[in-house]
Amino acid sequence: MRSTVAGLGMAGPLALIGLMVLAIVASPIPSGPIAVAAGAIYGALWGGIFVVTGALLGAFAAFGAARYLGLNAVRRSTNPVLKYIAAPRSQSSLMLIVFGSRLVPFISFDAVSYVAGITCLSFGRFAVATLLGVMPICFALTALGAGMAAGGTDWMWIVVLAGAITVLPGVGKWIWDRA
């Protein structure tokens, strides 16, 4: 597989980035396996860079589509849920919500991007929150792929780390509720 992709030259990373964009914009396509494969093919660093780039471009496309196609319709809507989502809010709070949701793998990356597009969150703050939020999981998945391709067992700690990242918000909430 590596030799086939290497034969593509610059088209390989561009195809990978395009595939990530497609996975973000078209929700049923999972992006996790793409990130693992990117790590196996390009290594943890370059695979991570390509995956983060594709994830960002996909998030920007989803945010932009929702903003361009949906924001005015949502603002005109009489639906109370849509009115609540589109109501003016603190930019910092919305940014923190986007950032936090990016750290939790089971929250739909795609849905967060689309919903953020119909809020009052600025594009710049959305971009920063998304970049900072996706970097840990993207690099963890590409490191997992690189480790698996190397054939060693050192990659197992990444699986444990990814599991911990997934469980920590729930454990934190449980502790908070008990305190």
Secondary structure, 3 states (H helix, E strand, C coil): CHHHHHCCCCHHHHHHHHHHHHHHHCCCCCCHHHHHHHHHHHHHHHHHHHHHHHHHHHHHHHHHHHHHHHHHHHHHCCCHHHHHHHCCCCHHHHHHHHHHHHHCCCCCHHHHHHHHHCCCCCHHHHHHHHHHHHHHHHHHHHHHHHHHHHCCCCCHHHHHHHHHHHHHHHHHHHHHHHC
